[in-house]
Amino acid sequence: MAQTKVRMAMVGGGEGAFIGAIHRIAARLDNQIELVAGCFSSQAERSAAMAAQLGISTARCYDSYQQLFAAEAQLPPEQRIEFVTIVTPNHLHFPVAKAALLAGFHVLSDKPATLSLDEALQLQALVQQTGLRYGLTHTYAAYPMAQQARLLVQQGHLGAVRRVAVSYPQGWLADKADSDSSAQAQWRLDPARSGVSGCFADIGTHAFQLAEFISALQVTELCADLATVIDGRQLDDDGSALLRFNNGARGTLLASQVCAGMGNGLQISVYGELGSLSWLQEQPNQLLVQMRGQPQQTWQAGTDNSYLAPQVRAWCRTPAGHPEGYLEAFANIYRDFALALRQPTASNLAAGIEQAVRGMAFVQAAVVSSRQNAAWVSLAGQYTFTG
């Protein structure tokens, strides 16, 4: 007998919301998940309009996330949702996740996990208390060649890691008019909805997570210089940081949304005692490996490339030379999350609650450091920071 699809609800992702559509495409790609319910907007009419577009039953389109979880919990187990995906502005991530967990539902959330580190720590306690699964969609770590890069580091291919350099330049907010005319930009630059940081919370968290993920190390301290380049904005739109890792390695991190002309230029290099590797998100199917005294190697994604690790080939969907990218990486997270709900011992590509807490510790440590004229700040020492 064929196994039923995992039943999903969505909170957020209404008309005009870019990331909601991405999540829905990713959830559908492997035919393992079915979107059956949702609250797509805080405005009931807009939520209903999106539900109609998606073919969601009127009875399972809700006016609020509280109503969604209360009603779904009353349905028979074989009908009710199994998890919720959260694609709202940052300030709603924690209350929606909290309500879902307390109602007995697993959570997959867009990043960052919460509005503040205090909320992230409360969320961590709730996840541990309920025993439910929590995932965070740090998409770039789900690209096959990012996974291969991490394995090469873990297997000692580069020797001991000495330096990590990660940068994430974008240009979509390079002019004041860019944010004045964009609802997507406005909430990201609003402290009430974004938190204590703009750019570093939005894309700096991606760069930070990828640096720790591929290097298989943890940042212990940082010094950061955050800036608001465009007059009138309330939060940072540009910044950089120096990093110290738990093995003694050093690193640099740049995150900016005012680099005119740039698209989505996330890239990372890891330098070890024997060699180095580099991965660029805009050329995601290639991993560049340079060993000391040897020609540069280009490792290529593809289901037929036997030199890739078996688990990496499992995350590839096409033969070498057929490009895969952002949507497929997102889908890898959804596929593995669904599998983990059916088989609790299965691996899961989604970052967990520990990475969620570390991401918020990074954001707040960067803000504290910048306010103190780029002083060195411990990540662990920020757990009492309140803004």
Protein Blocks (a to p, Z undefined) as FASTA:
>chain_A
ZZdddddddeejiehiaklmmmmmmmmmnopaccfbdcfbfblklmmmmmmmnopafklc
cfbfklmmmmmmmpcfklmcfbdcdfbdfklmmmmmmmmmmnopacdddddfblbfklmm
mmmmmmmmnopacddddfklmpfklmmmmmmmmnomnopafbdcdddddfklmpfklmmm
pmklmmmmgmklnojbfklmmmmmmmmmmmmmmnopacfbdcdddddfbghiabdcbdcd
ddddfkopacdddddfkbghiaclcccddddfkbccdddfklmmbccdddehiacdddde
dfklmkbcfklmmmpcbdehiacdfklmmmmmmmmmmmmmmmmmbccfbdcfklmmmmmm
mmmmmmmmmmnoopacdfklmmmggZZ
